[in-house]
């Protein structure tokens, strides 16, 4: 009995794939494909993987789920070998994975009894992910995810604490809180706790957790409790990743974002003031419709001026049904060229940041036996057992990151 899972897209999908692994335990010769709808490239890769899986394992039962499948289920159901398409809500429900008639039900249920209700393992990963919210109430003009994920729903604090505690008990030294829009955590829960309050309670209730990291944050929604934690809590790692998307006010307005360039710059300055040495990352879209050379230049100069170390750049991808898909487009070749320039600027910033770490000590989570990440999320080459958390001395730097040895 085998269940293989192919995961595309975000950290939230990574977490949900592990939930499905538990629910589907004991099914025979099944391939689950957890799709992403953020870009056409993500969808193309998933379709390619499905066709390859069917060629290599024609007898396997392929189940497709995730955001792309939620938005357009018929398109995915028509692919060769696909036996079933599940929506994003259904994929997380245990009953969705009940065996078909004729399958050895007793054997499957026995296998599932051995799989914990909570996610306790991420196959091949030293870092664990925990979902804290789902969906989004905003309607950025380029984004199709609300159609795939639905409205904002928050996970109760008690459930988050229980999940994190289970992962720590299983040996995980770092947990990443993830969701679609984690800065919008809490308004649907009793008392309407904000993200900062939830993080503060989590750290207090799971004191054995060594490292906590946050996934992408909307710069318009960082609350006062979270700012205090960034300043004062060493277990909340000095790494802030922002959902910026652009640094041109006109483009931000056309994207229907909730911040302007000055707001984003103020967030970065505040973070660096209260947590000296903090690393900053950002999501950026290159070649958004109507983006002229001058408007692109505003974003490029922002990356250079603010010295953002980690830029995650997407060439703009039309998503059917979104307002941006109807706006005057930028040629695809121009989008790619602009994306390359943003990545180059980010790489230069990262190299400068890496060079400044040489001779310093860092906390490193070893991940593969030869590689890991520091508390600042800088990639580092080091010889250590996967999952080990250790102090290391940075001995050298290059374009790819750091070299280190145990301190």
PEJO-V625942 format. One line per field, one symbol per residue. ss: DSSP state (H for helix, E for strand, L for the rest). phi: phi as a letter, one per 30 degrees, with the letter a starting at -180 (. if undefined). psi: psi as a letter, one per 30 degrees, with the letter a starting at -180 (. if undefined). Layout:
ss=???
phi=???
psi=???
//
This chain:
ss=LLEEEEELLLHHHHHHHHHHHHHLLLLLLEEEEEELLLLHHHHHHHHHHHHHHHHHLLLLEEEEEEHHHHHLHHHHHLLLLEEEELLLLHHHLHHHHLLLLLLLHHHHHHHHHLLLLLLLLLLLLLLEEEELEELLLLLLLLLLHHHHHLLLEELLHHHHHHHHHHHHHLLLLEEEEELLLHHHLLLLLLLLLLHHHHHHHHHHHLLLLLEEEELLELLLLLLHHHHHHHHHLLLELLEEEEEEELLLHHHHHHHLLLLLHHHHHHHHHHHHHHLLLLEEEEEEEELLLLLLHHHHHHHHHHHHHHLLLEEEEEELLLLLLLHHHHLLLLLHHHHHHHHHHHHHHHHHHHHHHHHHHLLLEEEEEELLLLEEEELLLLEEELLLLLLLEEEEEEEEEELLEEEEEEL
phi=.bbcbccbjdddddddddddeddcejdchbccccdbcdbdddddddddddddddddbdddccccbjdddddbddddddddidcabcdddddcceddcdddejddedddddddddcddddcaceibccccbdcabiaccbedcccdedcciddbcdeeeddeddddddddcjdcbbcdbldbddcejdcceihddeddddddedddbddddbbbcdecdddbdddddeddedccdddddacccddiabceddddddidcbcedddddddddddddbeieccbadbccieeiddedddedddddddddhddbccccdebdcejceddcdedceeddedddddddddddddddddddedddjccbcbcdbbjbbabdddiddbcacadejdcbdbcdcabbdckccbbed
psi=kkjkkjkkblfeeeefeeeeeeegkflkikkkjjlkgeleeeeeeeeeeeeeeeefiffkjkkkaaeeeeeieeeeffkkfjfkkkleeefgkeffgkllkflieeeeeeefffkkelkfkjkgkfklkkkflklkflikffkfeffffalkkkkkeeeeeeeeeeeefggkfkkkklaeiffgkffglkfhkleeeeeeeeeefiffjekkkkakkkffgjleeeeeeeefjffjkijjkkieelhkeeeeeffhlglleeeeeeeeeeefefikfkkklkkkkkhkkgjleeeeeeeeeeeeefhkejkjkkkkkkjkfleffflklkkeeeeeeeeeeeeeeeeeeeeeeeeffkflllkkjkegfflaklfggkkkkkjlkkfkklklkkfllaffblkllk.
//
